[in-house]
Every structure is written in C-alpha cells, then in structure tokens.
Amino acid sequence: MQNNMLPDENGHFGPYGGKFVAETLMGPLEELTEAYTHYLKDPEFLAELDDELHHYVGRPSPLYHTRRWSEILGGAQVYLKREDLNHTGAHKINNTVGQALLAKRMGKTRIIAETGAGQHGVAAATVAARLGLECVVYMGSEDIKRQSINVFRMKLLGATVVPVESGSKTLKDALNEAMRDWVTNIDDTFYIIGSVAGPHPYPVMVRDFQTVIGREARQQCLEQAGRLPAALVACVGGGSNAIGLFYPFLDDKDVAIYGVEAGGDGLETGRHAAPLNAGKPGVLHGNRTYLMEDKDGQIIETHSISAGLDYPGVGPEHSWLKDSGRAKYVAINDDEALQAFHNLTKVEGIMPALESSHALAFASKLALKMRKDEIIIVNLSGRGDKDIQIVATLEGITL
Amino acid sequence: MSRITDCFKNLQEKKRKGLIPFIVAGDPKPGFTLPLMKALVDGGADLIELGVPFSDPMADGPAIQGGSERALAHGTTLRDVIDMVASFRKDNQQTPVILMGYSNPVEIMGYEDFAKSAAEAGVDGVIIVDMPPEEAGELKENLVKHQLDLIFLIAPTTSVERQKYISETASGFLYYVSLKGVTGSNRLDTNSVEESVRAIKQQSKLPVGVGFGIRDAESAAKVAKVSDAIIVGSPIVELVGEMVDDSADSLNKISEYISTMRDAIDAV
C-alpha cells in the first residue's frame, strides 16, 4: 500500500493507530469523522480555512535559506520553514484554526484542549477568542510551573487553565484529563487535540490541517532552488509539525526524511522522550503506537529540556513510517539542542524554540555528510521566546 | 456454561438482582486484595470486578485513579492480579471474577499468554475499557479459546445499530454505562437508564449490568429495578483507600457497605 493512502477507514496505519477509547466516545468520534470527511470536500469550508490561514495566521510562511549558517556548517544548504512566524509563534495554529472552524460547523460552543509547553493551549485559546467560543485548557501542574508565561497568555485570551495533578502532572496527564472532560460534556464540547496522537480521526485530521507546511515548502523549494530538497528534518514529540512537513514528500523517493526525538540526558540514561528510538509498541490515548513504557505496560515518565517534546507516545503514522523505513528517527540530547538554539540565534538572528532546536542540531550534523549543492529543509516549528526563562535558568542566569 | 452465565441464571431463578462490587487489585496494598475479595463475598457480592491498575486510567474519575496509583506504588502487575485470583479460587469456586482494565498491560503481556494465564487462575470474564469490539479481534479469539467471557460497555452515546453490533460480539453480560462521564460521576439519571436498558434488551438476550454513578442504597435500588445487576466501584474504592490495615474491623466496614447495597437491591 502506498504511504499516502493510509490510514484505512478505521484509522489504522498498518498495525498502528485505531480507536482505543471507552465506548462513550465511539459515537462522538464517528460523528467527528463524518463531519470532518464531509467538510474536507466542502469548497466553502476550504475557502474559509484558506482565508483564515492567509489573513489571520499569516500564511504562507517563508522558506528561508540560511546562507551564513550553511557556510559555517560547511555542508549542505539549510533552508528553514518559518512556522515560527505564524500568529502565536508556532505551527500549532494551523491545526487549531482548522479544528475550531470544524467545531463551529458542528454547532459546538465549547472548546477543550490539552497542552504541554503551552503552545497548543495558546493556539486553541487564540482561535477560541477569535471565534467567540468558550475555552478550557488542561495543563499538568509541573508544566504550569515551567511555562508560566504561556499560562498567563492563555488567561489573557479568556481561557480557563485547569491544573492537572494526577500521574506525572505533565502532558500525558493533561490529555487524560481532557478526555475525561470530553466524555462528560460530549454534547456541546469539541476536543481540539494538538498533535497527531489520540484516536482516529485525530491523527489523520491533524495531519491534514498541518500538511499546508509541506505543500508550501515543496513548492517554495522548487521555485527558489529549482529542485527538491535532499532531506527533510523535523522534531518529533507527538509529531504534528513533522508529519505536516513530511507528508507531501512521501512519494518523492529521493527525499530523505528524518524525525528527531528528544534524547534528554541521553538514550543510554533512560531519561529521554524518544519512544521511536528506545520504546516499544503499545496502546495509549486512543491509539496503538511506540511508547515509553515499563516491562508491565505502565507508561513511564519522560524527560526533555523542551516541554513540547516531553510525551511518552508518538503519532501512529510515525510508527508506521519508522517500520516501513520511509522515515528515519534519530535522537538529539538536551545539551546538543541547547547548543543549536544558541548557534542559530547568533548566526542568523532567529531564536528557535527548544523543540525545533532538536531538528536544527541534527540538521547541522547531517549537513556535514552532504554535498554543498544539496538542500536540507528544517521545520522551524516555533519561536524561542517562550524558552528564554528555561535557557537562563539552565545557564545560571537570573532575569 | 460459564460461571458468569450460571450466576445470572441463578439470580434470575431466584428473582434477585446481581451485585457486582469493584475494587482495584493491589489497592491499598497487594496483601489486602484477597481478604477484601472475601469481604465482598461475605457482604453479599454475586460477582467481583477486579480492576487491573494502569498508569493512565482515562475513563476513571479521581476515586479509581487514586486506587490505581496506590496499587502501582506497590508495583502491582497484571501477573500479580492474575495470581490474586488464583489464590481466591482456592477457597471460592463459585463467585465469578471479572478483570477490568486498560489495553496496554494486556497488550504487553500478549493476548495468548493473558487468556491462558487468566483462565488457569480461574478468571471468568474480561472488560478492557479502551478496547471497543472494532479493536478486540485478537483478544476475543484468545479469550474464546480459553472459554473466558468478553464483556463490552454500552454507553448513552451508543446508537441502536452499535448496540446490536456490540451485543453480537459480547458474552457473559452487557455493561451499560449509566451516564456520560467517568466512573464515580454524580450525574445519574435513572429514567434514562430505564429507557436505555429496555432498548438494549430488545437487541440482546444477555443480562444487562449497570454501572458508573451508583453511590448509595437509593441509587442502587433505583437502578436495580430496571436492570439485571448493578456495578458499584468508586464508593468502595474510596473506603478501601481509607483502610489502614486489613484487620477484621477494617474489612467489616467494607462488608457492611456491601450489605447495605445488598439489602437495598433485594428490597426491589
């Protein structure tokens, strides 16, 4: 089966994906699948989405050739897909705009979302404000401590931020709690999942809303360089920015694809968030995919310098792309990501999110092994302003 | 005939309603589970639902999440839970035991190993909360091979066509989720339960147990009136969470609570 024909009608990517949820959610997921399938072919809906992406989000985002950085690296030419320049500063808004417009068409008046670093929560709260919808964001109490600026930002946008105290008090627990809210308020509530995780149709729906990244990048690369890139690089937590870039290139067999997971303190330490590199398949949050789990199937705590990658699972399509060999998944440690954060900031005047810094760190290694006329496109999925506090603390600086 | 089918047949003959208490295995400590199971039977339980602890219990409210966390703090594994059932079976051949949990621990153990080990230990049925019939093919195949019942949930959001589909895949009994929400919610609407159970009964000859949201004698009686059995979880798990030891006094508190529920549904 061709990669771009997946998933099947029940949301399976080979053995991965599916709908592993309690019965109460099966009806609502069916309703969502029908609505989504319908509106995806509705010219009026698509025109509205395009209009929002253009005038509100600021698309298309530039594809930027880092001439100085590429020169310093001394290998391939690195181009950045500037998702950091979107409204709210990350790729997340592409998806929240899409899902919120869908929510509105479905007559839902209340939006809920989970968030780790707060970027998806901010994007959801932003779109809710834009469309006049009530918004409740679930966030692990540990993440609330790490990302206080984004918490305040969400509150300014009129959202209610609910701290989640269960489990490890991070993203995975926020997702559990959002699911519990959804099952309770199913009649009027639309759950905007922020990544390509969750039960079908979320992985395919979020992918479809994010593929605007790859479609633009492919066309921009052809226009600017007259050829396709030799490689794509994107960071992978849940994996929405990565699948958004990768998907339109899956059939371009000469384009190598690299997903970069959070290596934390190093894969060998066990303190990381790299299920595709060091986990095994299991079932969590509605789908079958590679997970960070112990020998008894309990989900284990993850570690990463970037809250947005600090998740024990990964979108099921990435599990499929790994097994099929179409994409390769590597890991970058905290300190390598931090170095890339500084490098890009100093050399190009672009401050990347710590998530995206993982992709940059890998691209800088990859570039060295490639010819100078070859192109690497790195998805610069978000801007680094939100991480300044973390970087300062790590380096012993008081702001 | 399975122990579960047998049990419901006996209840029907005696015109009694079934009482199915739920506890999390290993909560608050692994050593408490066996005496607790006995206490449940002493109090008047007809079947026992034994929760398999999981780190991410998405369908559960705070009470059962707490039970799961306490059990996991002591390292309770799926294999431990199966061993607890084997110990229980040494003295009790009669009371059906149903394991209720989430997909991942079973997936990691392997469906074949799980079905075989559970059957050998004397488990009678299995509920995997986050595994709807669409995803349960491999599990079902293995459970059937070892004559274990696979019990599915039906929810207020389940369409009539789905009710039919689920009924055809399920065995033992059908578990009707009485409300839109997580376990232990306080939103029970007995009128809508009555209507739904009647609709399910038109699709299937299987007995219907109702759970989620039954907290006290009053709600127990109301739900028992319109169903074949009631499932009570969160209030029991809350009591278990308060246990400081497994002395006769502590266990009596649990038995007494079960007896109250027993009396309430027997009066129906």
Interface residues (C-beta under 8 A of the other chain):
Chain A: N10 G18 K19 F20 V21 A22 E23 T24 L25 M26 G27 P28 S166 G167 K172 D173 N176 M179 R180 V183 T184 N185 I186 D187 P281 G282 V283 L284 H285 G286 R288 L291 E293 K295 D296 G297 Q298 I299 I300
Chain B: F54 S55 D56 P57 M58 A59 G61 P62 Q65 E69 L72 T77 L78 R79 Y102 S103 N104 P105 V106 E107 I108 M109 V129 D130 M131 P132 E134 E135 F152 L153 I154 A155 P156 T157 T158 S159 R162 I166 V177 K180 G181 V182 S185 R187
